[in-house]
Amino acid sequence: MTQRFLVTGAAGFIGYHTAERLLARGDEVVALDNLNDYYDVSLKERRLELLRRWPRFSFHRLDLADRSGVENLFAKVRPKVVINLAAQAGVRYSLTNPHVYVDSNLTGFLHILEGCRATGVEHLVYASTSSVYGANARMPFSERESVSHPITLYAATKKANEVMAHSYSHLYGIPSSGLRFFTVYGPWGRPDMALFLFTKAIVEGRPIDVFNHGEMGRDFTYVDDIVEGIVRVADVPAQPNPNWDGAAPDPATSTAPWRIYNIGNGRPTNLLRFIDVLEECLGKKAERRLLPMQLGDVPSTWADVSLLEEAVGYSPSTTVEVGVRRFVEWYRDYYGIA
């Protein structure tokens, strides 16, 4: 059966791939994006051009902070499922532009929750981030552990999304599932992410900045694996945990229809190894400028994905070697580089 999905942030990296996957299986996608200039708008417009080829796709240019606009859109389209991928992203950008994170990630998310409440949405799936683990050091990161020590405003706003969603799930019975993304990469990726920055610099013969002198580990996750997880979760509305105990609360579940999942590769890769793979794919060595750790950064991320595997059969399968090669092929084709 065809379902109507509202996908916010559909001109973005993960939003584009998610919308395309839903359309390819026959669903209707109502897309929302404000096309802000955080990065190259032409890249976002090109993604939308590809999505517009599908007959069951429609697009609304709208900012989530526009309360009346979001209210009117929900009332008009009445989606069955909402996948909220619109947000102001970027850890480092939040250090210099904090107010936009409040507008998009807090005010905008409240408008999404209100839209879901007003129109009886059957499931809200929304993007959180591995950054919520903040100062946590125990690896792999588990959803069953507290995330009370975020170290950037970006992470704080995404933790706020999780608890805001819980309040609406508890008060109004709205099933909601939060997905903590771990370092997503792949074709059509964001230009502010490491793989894109490294590739551009190496191709242009410029040095790359390698923070913490390369002693970094990241749970790099290929976008197709991420999208597979998103769609699987969207198809299974969150349920209450009948065994939840307020005397020993489980941070990943609730008596409300609310769940939190890590969505990553489950296998961290050393940053220097990641760069080695990129150099092999490009056939060109990078000039590495080794720098100290940046403010707001963490030395390592590693996702325990067992809860998502148990819930929907999530099983990421794309290796870094395969994923980076696919990105490089896309980059060369998109920018016309031999």
Salt bridges, closest charged atoms under 4 A:
ASP27 OD2 - ARG25 NE 2.39
GLU28 OE1 - ARG4 NE 3.13
GLU49 OE1 - ARG46 NH1 2.88
GLU71 OE2 - ARG67 NE 3.31
GLU114 OE1 - ARG117 NH2 2.81
GLU122 OE1 - LYS80 NZ 3.80
GLU145 OE2 - ARG138 NH1 3.23
GLU162 OE1 - ARG180 NH2 2.80
ASP192 OD2 - ARG190 NH2 2.70
GLU204 OE2 - LYS200 NZ 2.86
GLU204 OE1 - ARG206 NE 2.90
ASP209 OD1 - ARG289 NE 2.70
GLU228 OE1 - ARG21 NH1 2.61
GLU228 OE2 - ARG232 NE 2.57
ASP235 OD2 - ARG25 NH1 2.72
ASP250 OD2 - ARG144 NH1 2.44
ASP276 OD1 - ARG288 NH2 2.68
GLU279 OE1 - LYS285 NZ 3.47
GLU279 OE1 - ARG288 NH2 3.02
GLU280 OE2 - ARG273 NH1 3.65
ASP297 OD2 - ARG92 NH2 2.89
ASP297 OD1 - ARG218 NH2 2.91
GLU321 OE2 - ARG273 NH2 2.96
GLU329 OE2 - ARG325 NH1 3.45
